[in-house]
């Protein structure tokens, strides 16, 4: 199960759905991923609606820089306004 956490306040989400999202030429483009991709937003959460949750997923603004990564699936990255950690 993937986990996404904003470093500044611990906000984020976890779940089995990990999607890269970008807005390109007026269209929303989405693709399954296992890591953050520069220029794409990262969306992590539940495949189906979280019945007992206040939200179903968390999505970052577009990734601008990968700060750290390791062979175990951990990434630390920057967006336009935050720093996040991601574990797969």
N, C-alpha and C positions, 0 to 999 in steps of 0.2 A: 504494500500500500504506500502510495506517495504522500509526502508531507511538504507543505509550503508555509514558510513563516517569515513575516516581516520583522527584521531585526529591531527596529525602533520600539515596537510595542507588543510583539508576539502575535499579532493578528495573522490570520491565514486560514488554511483548511487542509484537510487530508482526505484521501479517497483513492479509488482505483482508476478514476478518469483523469488523464493528463493530456491536455490539448494545447497546441500552439495556435494562436489566433493573430491575424493581422488584417488591417483594413487596407485594401489595395484597389485602386481605381474605382472607388465607390462600392466595392463588394467586400463582404466578410469572407475571409479564407480561413479554414480550420484544418488542422492535421494532427493526428496522434503523434506523440513524441515521448521520449524518455529523458529529455534534458531541456534546459532553457536554450533558446535560439536567439541570437542577436537580431534585433529588428522586429521580433514577434513578442506578443504578450503571452504569458504562461497562465493557464487556467487549470486549477486542480480542485477536484471534489468528487461528488458521488455520481454514479452512472444514472441513477434514478433519483427522484425527489427525496430529500431527507425528511421523512415524515415527522420526526421529533426534533428537528433542527431548525434554527432560525435562518439558516441559509443552506444552499445546496452546493456552492462552489465559491472560490476566490480567484480573481483574475488580476494580474499585475498590469501596469502600463508597459509599453514595449521595453524589452531588455536592451541595455546600451553597452554593457561590459560584463564579461565573466571574470570574477575576481579570484575564485578558487575552484578547483575540481579535483576529485580523487577517483580511484578505480572502483570504489564501492558504491558509486552513484550519488555522491554528495556534491552540491554546487552552491557557491555563494556568488551572487550576481547583483548588478546595479540596474535600476530602471531610471527613468527621467527624474524621479523624486524619492526613491527609496532603495534600501539594500535588503535583499531577501536571501534566505537559505532554502534549499530544496534537497530532499532526500527521496530516493526511489527504493 
